[in-house]
């Protein structure tokens, strides 16, 4: 899988790439932004240079992230408008503390916070349920996707691995397509190449079972199958790239057996 954004390309070419990535026609996008199709065509072909405001309007309509919007502005010769603060900077201390409180407050259930590349930046004590049996080397620079899919990671513990793998790879592919980030594209290629044993049994069926409202995570633990569903949350009104790219995933027990097992840990 190859999905890249060339920041050294002309601004018109980059905007055209984003429009096509979002599967928008020139007419459709021009109408929504409030300009003529002719004007948008001139921008994309380089016959007209867009203003900073025009770039921000187009990127907003196309759902381009803060990081990528900055890249578009730079390509057009403008200064970036969104800041990127280091996660451990004093300015982010209240937000980092809030993330830590949410994650650790989820105990005894598993929870973690990740950045745009799924690097784990916070985790609850309850997450040890997922990590106790994995290769410690995977925790040296913990990446949630590698931990979940690597043969030396959680893969042997997941009873519905084919189903869970399909869900995770779809998330990675979607993120790579939406962001144009080559690091995410490389992570997709890496994780999709991991060997796994698909025995074709019913528990590995990719078709949702009757009454299955979310894709579950079914984990083998102490002779039981523990079943979880996840909820992902993020900052509602970020104005900083780092904050906009943080996400918290909280896992909840999907049945009484799982709830009881976790409360006994």
N, C-alpha and C positions, 0 to 999 in steps of 0.2 A: 504494500500500500504506500503510495507516495502522494502526500498532500503538503505543498509548500506555498508560502507567500514570499515573493521576491521583493524585498524592500528597496532594492536598487532600481527596480523597473519604474518607468514613468507613471505619474499619478493616474493618468487616464487608463493605462493598461491595468493597474492594480484595481481601480474601481470596476472596470469591466470584468476582471477575474472574480471579484466579490459578488457582482450582480449575477454572473453565471453560476457561481457556487450556490447562490440562494435560489437559482432557477427563476429569476425574474426577467421579464422582457423590458426593453428600454421604455416602451409605452407605459407599461404598468408602473415601473419605478418613477418615471417622470411625472405621471399623474399624481402619485402619492406624495412626491416631494414638492409639487407645485411649479414645475418648470416644463418647458417644451421638450418634446422628444428630440428635436433638432439640437437644442442646447446640450442635452445629455450626450448626444452622439458626438458633438464637437468636443466635449470634455473628454470622452473616452478615446477619441482619435488624436487628442493633443492639439486640436485647432483652437481650443479655448481653455484657459487656465482657471480652475475653480478657486473660489475664495475659500478662506478658512471655514466660514459659516456654511458654505455649500458642502464642503467635505464632511462636516459634522452632521449636517442634515441627511446626507446620503448614507453615511455610516450608521446613523441612528435608525434609519428606515430599513437598512439591510441587516440590522442586528449584529453589527461588528462590535467586538469587545473593546474595552478601553485600551488595552495594549496595542491591538491592531489599528485602532483609530489614531493613536499616536504615530504609528508607522506610516499611515496614510498622510498625516500632516507633515511629517518629516520628508516624505517623498515629494511633497508639493512645495517644500521650502519653508514651511511654517514650524514654529516651536510647538512641542507637545503641550497638551492642555491637562493631561492627567498625570498626577504624581505616582511614584512607586516607592513606598516606604519599606525599609527592611522590617521583617516580621518582629525582630527583637529590638526595634527602635523605641525610645521612650514614648514617642507620640502614639504608638499603637498599643501601649501597655494596657489601657482599659479594655480595648477590643480583644487583645490576646487573653486577658484575664477572663473576659466573658466567654470566649471559646473554651478555655480550660474549665470554667465552672459548668458549662453545659455538658461537656464531654464527661468530666469526672462525676458530675451529678447524676449521670445515667446509670452508675453502678447500682446493682450488680450485673446489669446488662452490658453487652459490648457496645462501644462507641469509639469513633475516631474522627479526627479532623485532617483534611488533606489539602495540598495546594493544587495548582493547575495541572501538575504532572503526576498527581496521586502520591506524592511524597507525604508520609505520615508526619504531622507536626504535633499532634496531641493524641492521647489514647486513654481510655478508661482502664481501670484494673480489670473490669469484666472482659476486656478484649483478650486477656490471657487465655481464655477458653479457645480462641482461634489460633493462638500462637504457641502454645505449650509444646506441640509436637513437630514444629517446623524446624528446618535447618537454621541454627543461630546466625549463619552468614547472611541470611536474607533480612536480618534485623539490623545489620551494620549501617545500611542506608535504606531504611524501610520504605518500600513502595507498595501501596495497597494492592495494585493489580498484579505485581510479581508474586507477592505473598499469596494471593488468592488462587493463582493459576499455575504457579511453578510446581513441577513434580515433587520437589523437596519442600514445598510450602503446604498450603491447605488442601491441595488437590486430592490426596488420598483420603482426607477426612470428609469430603463432600459427597454425600450419597447421591445427589442429583447433579453430578458434576457437568454432564453435557448440557443440561438446561441452564445451569448457573454460568457456565463458560460462555454460552451463547448470549446471555444477558450482559455479561461484563464486556465482551468483545463488541457488542452493539453500542454500548456506552462509549467505548474507546473510539470506535469508528465515527460515531456521531460527533464527538468532541474534536477529532482530527479534521473532519469536514467543516465544522462550524468555525474553527479557529485558524485553520491553515498552519498549525504548529507542527513543524517537522519532528520535534521531540515526541509528541503524542503519536504521530504516525509511526515513528520507529518503535515506540512502546507497543503499539498495536501489532506490528510485524513480529516483534519478539514474542509477545504473549500468544499470538495465534500459531506460532511455530512450536510451542511446547508439546511434546508427545503426551497422549492420554489414551486411556483404555475406554472405548465406547462399546459396551457390551450389548447395546441395543435393547436392553430390558425396559420394562414399563416405567421404572423409576427414572430412567434417563430420557423419557419421551419429551420432545420439545413442544408438543401440543398441550396447552393448559388443560388440566384435569377439570372435571365438572365442579363448579363452585370455587375454583382457584382464582382469586381476585388479583393477586400479585404473584410475581415470581418468588418462590420461597428459597431460602437457604436451608438445606437439610444436612445437618452435621452429625457424623458418627462420634459418639462420646460415651465411654464406659458402658458399652453394650446397648446404648439407646440411640434413637434418632431424635435429635433436637431440631426443632423447626423454627425459623426466624423470618420476619419480614423487616425491611429497612425503610427509614424515612430520612431524606436528605434535606438539610436546611442551609441557608446562607444569609449573609447580611442583606437587609432589605433595601438600603439606600447608600451603597458604597460610592465614594468619590475618589477612591484610591485603588490602584491596580491590584495591590497585594490583597486588600480586603475583598475586592470583587471576585478574586480567584480562590478564596477559601471556601471549603464546603465541609459540613459535619454530617456524617452518616451514623445514625443511631439504629441499633438492631433491637427488636422487640420479640418476645416469645409469641409464637403463633398458636400455642396450645398450652394446656395446663401442665403437661409432662415437662415441657421446656421451662416454663415459669418456675415450677417446683425445683427442678434440677439446678437452676441458676441461683435461686434463693438459698440453697443449701451449701453453695460453694463458700 
